[in-house]
Amino acid sequence: METDRLLIRPLAMDDLQDIHRILDIELAEVNWGHDETKAMDERKQWLHWTVMSYEQLDNLPYQPRKGVRNVQNYSPVGDVQGNTASSL
């Protein structure tokens, strides 16, 4: 999904640094009432599983396209802003 200002796309292994920063560093500084932060190796495993799930879910008949997606801002640096769960 794309607009003039945002791009929502499947995650890729190249997103590891940004996803780790957002989920395990920046959100860890906010008290959400749970401790879901992961070390880089754990986040890499989670990201690999997420990326592989796109292909596996696409192979299932009548399965809507679900999964975690990347939200990227079309700013001058084009950095990753976060992620979202969706049915695209």
Backbone as JSON Lines, residues from 0, in Angstrom:
{"i":0,"aa":"M","n":[0.86,-1.16,0.0],"ca":[0.0,0.0,0.0],"c":[0.91,1.22,0.0]}
{"i":1,"aa":"E","n":[0.57,2.21,-0.82],"ca":[1.42,3.37,-0.95],"c":[0.58,4.64,-1.09]}
{"i":2,"aa":"T","n":[1.02,5.67,-0.41],"ca":[0.44,7.0,-0.56],"c":[1.57,7.96,-0.94]}
{"i":3,"aa":"D","n":[1.25,9.23,-1.04],"ca":[2.29,10.22,-1.34],"c":[3.33,10.31,-0.24]}
{"i":4,"aa":"R","n":[2.93,9.97,0.99],"ca":[3.83,10.15,2.13],"c":[4.29,8.87,2.8]}
{"i":5,"aa":"L","n":[3.59,7.76,2.57],"ca":[3.93,6.52,3.26],"c":[3.97,5.34,2.3]}
{"i":6,"aa":"L","n":[4.77,4.36,2.66],"ca":[4.82,3.09,1.97],"c":[4.67,2.0,3.03]}
{"i":7,"aa":"I","n":[3.66,1.16,2.88],"ca":[3.49,0.01,3.77],"c":[3.82,-1.21,2.93]}
{"i":8,"aa":"R","n":[4.84,-1.95,3.37],"ca":[5.35,-3.06,2.57],"c":[5.74,-4.2,3.49]}
{"i":9,"aa":"P","n":[5.9,-5.39,2.92],"ca":[6.39,-6.51,3.73],"c":[7.78,-6.19,4.3]}
{"i":10,"aa":"L","n":[8.05,-6.72,5.46],"ca":[9.38,-6.58,6.04],"c":[10.38,-7.38,5.23]}
{"i":11,"aa":"A","n":[11.64,-6.99,5.32],"ca":[12.74,-7.69,4.68],"c":[13.87,-7.82,5.69]}
{"i":12,"aa":"M","n":[14.77,-8.74,5.45],"ca":[15.89,-8.92,6.37],"c":[16.75,-7.66,6.47]}
{"i":13,"aa":"D","n":[16.75,-6.83,5.44],"ca":[17.49,-5.57,5.49],"c":[16.92,-4.6,6.52]}
{"i":14,"aa":"D","n":[15.72,-4.86,7.03],"ca":[15.08,-4.0,8.02],"c":[15.51,-4.31,9.45]}
{"i":15,"aa":"L","n":[16.41,-5.27,9.64],"ca":[16.75,-5.72,10.99],"c":[17.19,-4.6,11.92]}
{"i":16,"aa":"Q","n":[18.1,-3.77,11.5],"ca":[18.6,-2.69,12.36],"c":[17.47,-1.74,12.77]}
{"i":17,"aa":"D","n":[16.65,-1.35,11.81],"ca":[15.55,-0.41,12.1],"c":[14.5,-1.04,13.0]}
{"i":18,"aa":"I","n":[14.13,-2.29,12.72],"ca":[13.11,-2.95,13.54],"c":[13.62,-3.17,14.95]}
{"i":19,"aa":"H","n":[14.87,-3.56,15.1],"ca":[15.45,-3.72,16.44],"c":[15.45,-2.39,17.18]}
{"i":20,"aa":"R","n":[15.83,-1.32,16.49],"ca":[15.85,0.01,17.11],"c":[14.46,0.4,17.59]}
{"i":21,"aa":"I","n":[13.46,0.2,16.74],"ca":[12.1,0.63,17.08],"c":[11.49,-0.24,18.18]}
{"i":22,"aa":"L","n":[11.52,-1.55,17.99],"ca":[10.82,-2.45,18.91],"c":[11.58,-2.72,20.2]}
{"i":23,"aa":"D","n":[12.89,-2.77,20.13],"ca":[13.66,-3.22,21.28],"c":[14.44,-2.12,21.99]}
{"i":24,"aa":"I","n":[14.56,-0.96,21.38],"ca":[15.27,0.13,22.04],"c":[14.31,1.28,22.34]}
{"i":25,"aa":"E","n":[13.7,1.85,21.29],"ca":[12.83,3.01,21.5],"c":[11.58,2.65,22.31]}
{"i":26,"aa":"L","n":[10.91,1.55,21.97],"ca":[9.71,1.18,22.72],"c":[10.04,0.64,24.1]}
{"i":27,"aa":"A","n":[11.26,0.16,24.3],"ca":[11.67,-0.3,25.63],"c":[11.75,0.87,26.61]}
{"i":28,"aa":"E","n":[11.96,2.06,26.08],"ca":[12.03,3.25,26.91],"c":[10.66,3.72,27.38]}
{"i":29,"aa":"V","n":[9.61,3.21,26.75],"ca":[8.23,3.54,27.12],"c":[7.69,2.41,27.98]}
{"i":30,"aa":"N","n":[7.04,2.72,29.06],"ca":[6.5,1.69,29.95],"c":[5.16,1.22,29.41]}
{"i":31,"aa":"W","n":[5.13,0.1,28.69],"ca":[3.91,-0.48,28.14],"c":[3.31,-1.52,29.06]}
{"i":32,"aa":"G","n":[3.96,-1.79,30.19],"ca":[3.44,-2.77,31.12],"c":[3.85,-4.19,30.81]}
{"i":33,"aa":"H","n":[4.75,-4.38,29.85],"ca":[5.27,-5.71,29.54],"c":[6.7,-5.58,29.05]}
{"i":34,"aa":"D","n":[7.43,-6.66,29.16],"ca":[8.82,-6.67,28.73],"c":[8.97,-7.57,27.53]}
{"i":35,"aa":"E","n":[8.82,-7.01,26.34],"ca":[8.88,-7.78,25.1],"c":[10.15,-7.48,24.31]}
{"i":36,"aa":"T","n":[11.12,-6.81,24.92],"ca":[12.33,-6.49,24.18],"c":[13.14,-7.75,23.92]}
{"i":37,"aa":"K","n":[13.86,-7.74,22.81],"ca":[14.66,-8.89,22.4],"c":[16.08,-8.43,22.07]}
{"i":38,"aa":"A","n":[17.02,-9.32,22.3],"ca":[18.39,-9.06,21.86],"c":[18.41,-9.12,20.33]}
{"i":39,"aa":"M","n":[19.46,-8.61,19.73],"ca":[19.55,-8.56,18.27],"c":[19.4,-9.95,17.65]}
{"i":40,"aa":"D","n":[20.03,-10.97,18.23],"ca":[19.91,-12.33,17.67],"c":[18.47,-12.83,17.72]}
{"i":41,"aa":"E","n":[17.77,-12.56,18.81],"ca":[16.37,-12.97,18.93],"c":[15.5,-12.23,17.93]}
{"i":42,"aa":"R","n":[15.74,-10.92,17.76],"ca":[14.97,-10.13,16.8],"c":[15.25,-10.61,15.38]}
{"i":43,"aa":"K","n":[16.47,-11.02,15.1],"ca":[16.81,-11.54,13.77],"c":[16.02,-12.82,13.49]}
{"i":44,"aa":"Q","n":[15.9,-13.7,14.48],"ca":[15.12,-14.92,14.31],"c":[13.65,-14.59,14.06]}
{"i":45,"aa":"W","n":[13.11,-13.64,14.82],"ca":[11.72,-13.23,14.65],"c":[11.51,-12.66,13.25]}
{"i":46,"aa":"L","n":[12.44,-11.81,12.81],"ca":[12.31,-11.19,11.49],"c":[12.41,-12.25,10.39]}
{"i":47,"aa":"H","n":[13.3,-13.19,10.52],"ca":[13.42,-14.26,9.54],"c":[12.11,-15.05,9.46]}
{"i":48,"aa":"W","n":[11.54,-15.4,10.6],"ca":[10.26,-16.12,10.64],"c":[9.17,-15.29,9.96]}
{"i":49,"aa":"T","n":[9.14,-13.99,10.22],"ca":[8.13,-13.11,9.62],"c":[8.27,-13.06,8.11]}
{"i":50,"aa":"V","n":[9.5,-12.88,7.64],"ca":[9.75,-12.81,6.19],"c":[9.37,-14.13,5.52]}
{"i":51,"aa":"M","n":[9.72,-15.25,6.14],"ca":[9.39,-16.55,5.56],"c":[7.89,-16.81,5.59]}
{"i":52,"aa":"S","n":[7.19,-16.26,6.56],"ca":[5.75,-16.49,6.65],"c":[4.99,-15.88,5.47]}
{"i":53,"aa":"Y","n":[5.5,-14.81,4.87],"ca":[4.82,-14.23,3.7],"c":[4.68,-15.27,2.6]}
{"i":54,"aa":"E","n":[5.77,-15.95,2.29],"ca":[5.75,-16.96,1.23],"c":[4.86,-18.14,1.61]}
{"i":55,"aa":"Q","n":[4.98,-18.59,2.84],"ca":[4.21,-19.75,3.27],"c":[2.71,-19.45,3.29]}
{"i":56,"aa":"L","n":[2.32,-18.27,3.77],"ca":[0.9,-17.91,3.8],"c":[0.35,-17.74,2.39]}
{"i":57,"aa":"D","n":[1.18,-17.25,1.48],"ca":[0.74,-17.1,0.08],"c":[0.45,-18.45,-0.56]}
{"i":58,"aa":"N","n":[1.08,-19.51,-0.07],"ca":[0.88,-20.85,-0.63],"c":[-0.39,-21.53,-0.13]}
{"i":59,"aa":"L","n":[-1.02,-20.97,0.88],"ca":[-2.24,-21.58,1.42],"c":[-3.44,-21.11,0.59]}
{"i":60,"aa":"P","n":[-4.29,-22.05,0.15],"ca":[-5.46,-21.64,-0.63],"c":[-6.45,-20.86,0.24]}
{"i":61,"aa":"Y","n":[-7.05,-19.87,-0.32],"ca":[-8.1,-19.07,0.32],"c":[-7.62,-18.35,1.58]}
{"i":62,"aa":"Q","n":[-6.33,-18.15,1.71],"ca":[-5.78,-17.49,2.89],"c":[-5.58,-16.01,2.59]}
{"i":63,"aa":"P","n":[-6.18,-15.12,3.38],"ca":[-5.92,-13.69,3.15],"c":[-4.46,-13.37,3.45]}
{"i":64,"aa":"R","n":[-3.96,-12.36,2.8],"ca":[-2.56,-11.96,2.99],"c":[-2.44,-11.2,4.3]}
{"i":65,"aa":"K","n":[-1.95,-11.87,5.32],"ca":[-1.79,-11.28,6.64],"c":[-0.32,-11.2,6.99]}
{"i":66,"aa":"G","n":[-0.04,-10.49,8.04],"ca":[1.32,-10.46,8.55],"c":[1.74,-9.07,8.95]}
{"i":67,"aa":"V","n":[2.93,-9.0,9.5],"ca":[3.5,-7.74,9.93],"c":[4.05,-7.03,8.71]}
{"i":68,"aa":"R","n":[3.79,-5.75,8.61],"ca":[4.28,-4.95,7.49],"c":[5.11,-3.78,8.01]}
{"i":69,"aa":"N","n":[5.98,-3.32,7.17],"ca":[6.85,-2.2,7.46],"c":[6.14,-0.9,7.07]}
{"i":70,"aa":"V","n":[6.29,0.13,7.89],"ca":[5.76,1.45,7.57],"c":[6.95,2.37,7.35]}
{"i":71,"aa":"Q","n":[7.09,2.88,6.14],"ca":[8.23,3.72,5.8],"c":[7.75,5.09,5.39]}
{"i":72,"aa":"N","n":[8.36,6.1,5.98],"ca":[8.02,7.48,5.72],"c":[8.81,7.96,4.5]}
{"i":73,"aa":"Y","n":[8.15,8.65,3.59],"ca":[8.86,9.24,2.46],"c":[9.46,10.56,2.88]}
{"i":74,"aa":"S","n":[10.33,10.51,3.86],"ca":[11.06,11.71,4.28],"c":[12.35,11.76,3.47]}
{"i":75,"aa":"P","n":[13.11,12.84,3.61],"ca":[14.37,12.91,2.86],"c":[15.29,11.71,3.1]}
{"i":76,"aa":"V","n":[15.24,11.13,4.3],"ca":[16.09,9.98,4.58],"c":[15.37,8.67,4.33]}
{"i":77,"aa":"G","n":[14.05,8.69,4.19],"ca":[13.28,7.49,3.89],"c":[13.41,6.41,4.93]}
{"i":78,"aa":"D","n":[13.48,6.81,6.19],"ca":[13.71,5.83,7.23],"c":[12.45,5.07,7.62]}
{"i":79,"aa":"V","n":[12.66,3.92,8.23],"ca":[11.57,3.09,8.72],"c":[10.98,3.74,9.96]}
{"i":80,"aa":"Q","n":[9.65,3.87,10.0],"ca":[8.98,4.52,11.11],"c":[8.37,3.53,12.1]}
{"i":81,"aa":"G","n":[8.11,2.33,11.66],"ca":[7.5,1.36,12.55],"c":[6.98,0.18,11.76]}
{"i":82,"aa":"N","n":[6.15,-0.63,12.43],"ca":[5.53,-1.73,11.71],"c":[4.1,-1.9,12.2]}
{"i":83,"aa":"T","n":[3.35,-2.65,11.42],"ca":[1.94,-2.83,11.72],"c":[1.51,-4.23,11.31]}
{"i":84,"aa":"A","n":[0.55,-4.77,11.99],"ca":[-0.05,-6.04,11.57],"c":[-1.23,-5.72,10.67]}
{"i":85,"aa":"S","n":[-1.4,-6.5,9.61],"ca":[-2.44,-6.15,8.67],"c":[-2.93,-7.36,7.9]}
{"i":86,"aa":"S","n":[-4.01,-7.15,7.2],"ca":[-4.53,-8.11,6.22],"c":[-4.56,-7.41,4.89]}
{"i":87,"aa":"L","n":[-3.45,-7.4,4.19],"ca":[-3.36,-6.7,2.9],"c":[-3.59,-7.68,1.78]}
